[in-house]
Amino acid sequence: MKLFATDLDGTLLNRDSQISRENADAIQKAQQSGMKVTIATGRVYSDVVAISRQGGIKTPIIGSNGATIHDENGERLFHLPLERETAASVMQWLEDEHIYYEASTQMGIYAAISTHETMLAELERVLGSKPGEDIERMIRSIKKHYDKKDYHRVNNHLEIPAEACIYNIMAFSMNPEKVQRGREYFSSRTDVAMVVSFEHNFEMQHPDVSKGNALSKLAEHLNISMKDTAAIGDNFNDVSMLQMAGLGIAMGNAEPEIRAMAKTITLTNVEHGVAHAIHSLLEGKPIAPEETIVSEG
């Protein structure tokens, strides 16, 4: 393989939202061997740069689910934001439905104060009514949304600067009914593409934006055939690149549907599944652990 694309959350990052030493070392080894490595994530570019630096790696970055592509030196190679009127209609609907959202832009992330307060109230209700549930997992999920770089709170979407290119709008709720209602509504619209990257969210982006399309553009830029690419991920926003890459790899902790459609399966993110996949590719060994049932397709 000449180009290896890895998702971030639930894939390259561990439970503490960090790049493990094992994964970082594997990426550096791949790069030293001549393999190109890129991070492909729903996170905004500046957030990924900060995480990468902390982890000690430097790669091209496919950000905002494929709406932006930057090379390893930070030069933007491609971007495709939502039409401003379309983005405004998305955020207005979310505000009317009292659903927390984050708008990712080249100027940082913008979140409406009113929906932020709604999310905190939802969290309090969940923690109060379901003490037996995995509280630590929920708190990690919420915390992840406040660990991002360049996070700005505004009263509503009208206060987002006009010069901000809105690449992705991520909606988040602890209320399953709100999540389902939002997913159904936005999946029926043709002016946005709706993807899911986590059990409590749904994300809207330009209809032509996907991680798969961005991986194809980056491969073309690097003069690499898509058959010589591998992609690894754990959730539904990774499907396009897993299907378009020469080799689609599911994480051991991936959603069941993702594991079923991938060509092979690696270890979990806690077990440094990215490192395992990279080392297996470099050594010409099967990626899937012996006990893993691998899809034929």
Protein Blocks (a to p, Z undefined) as FASTA:
>chain_A
ZZdcddfehplpcfkopacfklmmmmmmmmmnopacddddfbdfklmmmmmmmnopacdd
deehhpaccdfkopafbdcdddfklmmmmmmmmmmnopacddddfkbccddfklmmmmmm
mmmmmmmmmmmbcfklmmmmmmmmmmpghiacdfblmlpcfklccfbdcdddfbfklmmm
mmmmmmmpckbccddfbfkbccdddfkbcfklmmmmmmmmnopafklcccddfbfklmmm
mmmpmbdcddfkbcfklmmmpmbdcddfklommmmmmmmmmnopafbdfklccdfZZ
